[in-house]
Amino acid sequence: MQFGVYLPNYGEGISARSLMELAAIAEQNGWDGFFLWDHILVSKNAGHPMVDPWVALAAMATVTERIRLGTTVTPVARRRPWKLARETVTLDHLSNGRLILAVGLGAPTKAEFAYFGEETDPRLRAERLDEGLDILAGLWSGKPFSYDGKHYQIDKIRFRPAAYQTPRIPVWVGGYWPNRGPLWRAARWDGFFSLKHGGSMQPKDIRDICVVLESQRGTGSPYDLVTMGRLAEQPLEEQRKRIRAWEESGVTWWMESFFAAGDVNDVTKRLEAGPPGA
């Protein structure tokens, strides 16, 4: 199992520079990945300082060499897929193939969509997400590509360079269990980032998710099952016990979550201590 840092892209102590420093500390202390939320507004009057995750990730890529980098999650429906394709391929090359793109519908709907005149209907946003992913994969290939969908149409074009990673940049789909829609979508791609309405994920939930995924995609090919929470607050032996339970259930990535990231000093101390169970 690999261990990532799961951090908001906003907070009093969050800046592109502080995120660069945190990413370097995470790599030096044995973490495997660093993943940022992708928000543009939390609420109308919250006033949180916020950074663009893609600019910050680019800066983080320049001070690290090993850890994976990415978003959790990017709402593709509020992005132009061709612009996102350029950004992700650029970051994939800058990082020498360390990018993972996690996607979803996005939330909160009012702050992220309605305030800016964007589509709020979840069904239509899901359609745009699916079409956007198809477009990303096509443009990442570096081959001539055209698209004729309900929401997007593209004349035959070719984007170069192709993605650094082959066959393409890995895509994780985020969703709330036990909703089946995101899970069926995730079965088409490279991983599922699992959350749960009204509580936290448990190993039994992951085992149930595995059953659904196997019915959709079979077994054998590599696939990531990702979940998040806080293990660091538990005694070391309890951390190791819970890690074994997650591994046995099928989890491949554990995200140590920092929902309140205002105090960068606290995050720094946690990262310096190394991944859970270390």
C-alpha positions in Angstrom: 0.0 0.0 0.0 1.2 3.5 -0.9 0.7 6.6 1.3 -0.3 10.0 0.0 -0.9 13.4 1.5 -4.4 14.7 0.9 -4.5 18.5 1.3 -6.9 21.4 0.5 -5.7 24.0 -2.0 -6.9 26.7 0.4 -6.2 27.9 4.0 -4.4 30.7 5.8 -1.1 29.0 5.5 -1.5 27.6 2.0 0.4 29.2 -0.9 2.3 27.9 -3.9 5.5 28.4 -2.0 4.4 26.6 1.1 3.1 23.7 -0.9 6.5 23.4 -2.7 8.1 23.2 0.7 5.6 20.6 2.0 6.0 18.4 -1.1 9.8 18.4 -0.7 9.4 17.5 3.0 7.0 14.7 2.1 9.4 13.2 -0.4 12.3 13.4 2.0 10.3 11.5 4.6 9.1 8.6 2.6 5.6 9.6 1.4 4.6 8.2 -2.0 2.3 11.0 -3.3 1.0 14.5 -2.7 -2.6 15.3 -3.9 -4.4 18.7 -3.8 -8.1 19.5 -3.8 -9.2 21.3 -6.9 -11.5 24.1 -5.8 -12.0 27.7 -7.0 -14.4 28.8 -4.3 -15.6 27.1 -1.1 -18.5 29.4 -0.3 -19.5 32.9 -1.3 -18.3 34.7 1.8 -15.7 32.3 3.2 -12.8 34.4 2.1 -10.3 31.6 2.2 -6.9 32.3 0.6 -6.8 29.8 -2.3 -4.2 28.7 -4.8 -4.6 27.3 -8.3 -3.8 23.6 -7.8 -2.2 23.2 -11.3 0.2 26.1 -10.8 1.0 24.8 -7.4 1.6 21.2 -8.6 3.9 22.5 -11.3 6.0 24.2 -8.7 5.9 21.1 -6.5 7.1 19.0 -9.5 10.3 21.1 -9.7 11.4 20.4 -6.1 10.6 16.6 -6.1 11.8 13.7 -8.1 10.0 10.6 -6.9 6.5 11.2 -5.4 3.4 11.1 -7.5 1.4 14.3 -7.8 -2.2 15.0 -8.6 -5.6 16.4 -7.8 -8.4 14.9 -5.8 -10.6 15.7 -7.5 -10.9 17.8 -10.6 -14.4 18.6 -11.8 -14.0 18.1 -15.5 -17.5 19.6 -16.2 -16.3 23.1 -15.3 -13.1 22.8 -17.4 -12.5 23.0 -21.1 -11.2 19.4 -21.8 -8.7 20.6 -24.4 -7.3 23.1 -22.0 -7.1 20.5 -19.3 -5.3 18.2 -21.7 -2.6 20.8 -22.3 -2.2 21.4 -18.6 -2.0 17.8 -17.7 0.4 16.8 -20.5 2.7 19.7 -19.6 2.7 18.7 -15.9 3.2 15.0 -16.9 6.4 15.9 -18.8 7.6 18.4 -16.2 7.3 15.7 -13.5 8.8 12.9 -15.8 5.6 10.9 -15.6 4.5 11.3 -12.0 1.0 12.8 -12.6 -2.2 11.1 -11.6 -5.5 12.8 -12.5 -8.4 12.2 -10.2 -11.8 13.4 -11.5 -15.4 13.7 -10.3 -18.5 15.8 -10.5 -17.3 18.5 -8.1 -18.7 20.1 -5.0 -20.1 22.3 -3.6 -22.4 22.8 -6.5 -23.6 26.3 -5.7 -20.1 27.7 -5.0 -18.3 25.9 -7.8 -20.9 26.1 -10.5 -24.0 28.2 -9.9 -22.2 31.4 -8.8 -20.4 31.4 -12.2 -23.3 30.5 -14.4 -22.1 26.9 -14.9 -24.3 23.9 -15.3 -25.6 22.6 -12.0 -27.7 19.6 -13.1 -25.7 16.5 -11.9 -26.9 14.3 -14.8 -25.6 16.8 -17.3 -22.4 17.3 -15.4 -21.9 13.6 -15.4 -22.4 13.5 -19.2 -19.8 16.2 -19.6 -17.4 14.4 -17.3 -17.7 11.2 -19.4 -17.2 13.1 -22.7 -14.4 15.1 -21.2 -12.5 12.0 -20.2 -12.9 10.5 -23.7 -11.5 13.8 -25.1 -8.6 13.8 -22.7 -7.6 10.3 -23.6 -7.8 11.1 -27.3 -5.8 14.3 -27.0 -3.2 12.7 -24.7 -2.5 10.1 -27.4 -0.7 12.5 -29.7 -2.5 11.0 -32.6 -5.1 12.6 -34.9 -8.4 12.8 -33.0 -11.9 14.0 -33.6 -15.0 13.9 -31.4 -18.7 14.3 -31.9 -20.5 14.2 -28.6 -23.7 15.7 -27.1 -21.7 18.5 -25.3 -18.4 18.7 -27.2 -17.4 18.5 -30.8 -13.9 18.6 -32.1 -12.7 18.6 -35.7 -9.8 16.3 -36.5 -6.7 17.7 -34.7 -3.5 16.4 -33.2 -2.1 17.5 -29.8 1.7 17.1 -29.3 3.5 16.1 -27.3 1.7 13.0 -26.3 1.5 12.3 -22.6 4.8 11.2 -21.0 3.2 8.1 -19.4 2.1 5.3 -21.5 -0.5 4.2 -22.5 -1.7 7.5 -20.9 -1.9 9.5 -17.7 -3.6 7.4 -15.0 -7.2 8.5 -14.2 -8.9 7.9 -10.8 -12.6 8.5 -10.5 -13.9 9.8 -7.2 -17.3 9.0 -5.9 -19.4 8.3 -2.8 -20.1 4.7 -1.9 -22.7 3.1 -2.2 -23.6 5.2 -5.3 -23.1 3.0 -8.3 -22.8 5.6 -11.1 -19.2 6.8 -10.2 -18.1 3.2 -9.6 -19.3 2.1 -13.0 -17.5 5.1 -14.5 -14.4 4.2 -12.5 -14.4 0.7 -14.0 -13.5 2.2 -17.4 -10.4 3.9 -16.0 -7.5 3.2 -13.6 -8.7 3.7 -10.1 -11.6 4.6 -7.7 -11.2 7.2 -5.0 -13.8 6.1 -2.5 -15.7 8.4 -0.1 -18.9 7.6 1.9 -22.0 9.6 2.7 -22.7 9.9 6.4 -19.5 8.3 7.6 -16.1 7.0 6.9 -15.1 4.1 4.6 -14.4 0.7 6.2 -12.5 -2.3 4.8 -15.8 -4.1 4.3 -16.9 -1.3 2.0 -13.8 -1.8 -0.1 -14.4 -5.5 -0.4 -18.0 -4.7 -1.6 -16.6 -2.2 -4.1 -14.2 -4.9 -5.4 -17.1 -7.2 -6.1 -18.8 -4.5 -8.2 -15.6 -3.6 -10.0 -14.9 -7.2 -10.9 -18.4 -7.6 -12.3 -17.6 -4.6 -14.6 -14.0 -5.0 -15.6 -12.9 -8.5 -14.5 -9.7 -9.2 -12.7 -6.0 -9.3 -13.5 -5.1 -5.8 -14.7 -3.6 -3.3 -12.3 -6.1 -1.1 -10.6 -5.9 1.4 -7.7 -8.4 1.5 -4.9 -7.9 4.7 -2.9 -9.4 5.9 0.3 -8.6 8.5 2.9 -8.8 9.4 6.6 -6.5 10.0 9.6 -4.3 7.2 10.9 -1.6 9.4 12.4 -3.6 10.1 15.6 -3.7 6.4 16.5 -1.0 4.5 18.5 1.6 3.0 16.2 0.4 -0.6 16.7 -3.2 0.4 16.0 -2.0 2.2 12.8 -0.2 -1.0 11.7 -3.3 -3.1 12.5 -5.6 -0.8 10.5 -3.1 -0.7 7.6 -3.1 -4.5 7.4 -6.9 -4.5 7.3 -7.0 -1.9 4.5 -4.4 -3.8 2.5 -6.3 -7.1 2.9 -9.5 -5.4 1.7 -7.7 -4.3 -1.5 -6.7 -0.7 -0.9 -3.6 0.3 -2.8 -3.4 4.0 -1.7 -4.1 5.5 1.7 -4.5 9.3 1.7 -3.7 10.9 5.1 -6.2 13.7 5.2 -5.6 17.3 6.3 -8.9 19.0 6.1 -7.8 22.0 8.2 -4.6 23.0 6.6 -4.3 26.5 8.0 -1.5 25.7 10.3 1.3 24.7 8.0 3.6 24.0 11.0 1.3 21.1 12.1 1.2 19.7 8.6 5.0 19.9 8.4 5.5 18.0 11.7 3.1 15.3 10.5 4.9 14.9 7.2 8.3 14.8 8.9 7.1 11.9 11.0 6.7 9.8 7.9 3.7 7.8 6.6 1.4 5.9 8.9 2.8 2.8 10.5 6.4 3.9 9.9 
